[in-house]
Amino acid sequence: MAKIIGVANQKGGVGKTTTAVNLAAALGVLEKRILLIDADPQANATSGLGVEEVQFSTYNLLEHSADVEKCIQRTTSPNLDIVPSHIDLVAAEIELVDKTKREYMLKNALEPIKEQYDYIIIDCAPSLGLITVNALTAADSVIIPIQCEYFALEGLGKLLNTIKNVQKIHNPDLDIEGLLLTMYDSRLRLSNQVVEEVNLHFPEMVFDSIISRNVRLSEAPSFGESILMYDAESKGAIQYIQLAEEVLLKNEKTSKKTKKEKVER
């Protein structure tokens, strides 16, 4: 049964899509079966993995106008499939408003294929609209990328409130997978201050893995490749493999703990 992880932050430019694409690719390289869902109308995750022709997209998935199997496309990255996005997705915000159970459209659409994958990663839009609420309702947990810059914590409270509301109303099991520090530059005092501050305020929630500023990481999407396909020896590739290993280790521990609790009962 797939674990569904949303990658969300309503601030743009924090490394959200970069994280969704490269974490998905890294988990695939580590021999897990991965489905990446591009739930952002900008479709950057789609183009970042070299997908050019889109017949069925996340829009069809949310509208239930095509089965999930029809929407899935293979990518050149090992063990990684994608449900691509399209600019049409913008319309879904308006079209879903008057539908019953509108927050559960994505959750229900994914149900038939959950056994086929180990992880489903959702790249959320940089907003807290209905599409993002759908993603959080469908997800088991959420990764929040935070850039190591001046306004790092601005808006984080708002996102955490949205997550709390989704937990209360739609998805009581939604968990925070972790806060991921991105765009780190060890030479800058500000970067180090942000790392200290985030660890001080959210000590239990921050990933040990930190994603540094990396030229190769910025170049990879323009070639339609993940950083692991573009330059497997770059700092960015190594750090996303470390993040994937950290995610796997955390979920392995949780899985063992759950099994132990069931046995004890």
Salt bridges, closest charged atoms under 4 A:
ASP40 OD2 - LYS16 NZ 3.77
GLU63 OE1 - LYS99 NZ 3.54
ASP81 OD1 - ARG74 NH1 2.93
ASP88 OD1 - HIS86 ND1 3.26
GLU103 OE2 - ARG102 NE 3.73
GLU103 OE2 - HIS170 NE2 3.99
ASP118 OD1 - ARG33 NH2 3.18
ASP123 OD1 - LYS16 NZ 3.12
GLU149 OE2 - ARG213 NH2 2.14
GLU177 OE1 - LYS3 NZ 2.83
ASP185 OD2 - ARG187 NH2 2.89
GLU219 OE1 - ARG216 NH1 2.95
ASP231 OD2 - ARG216 NE 2.90
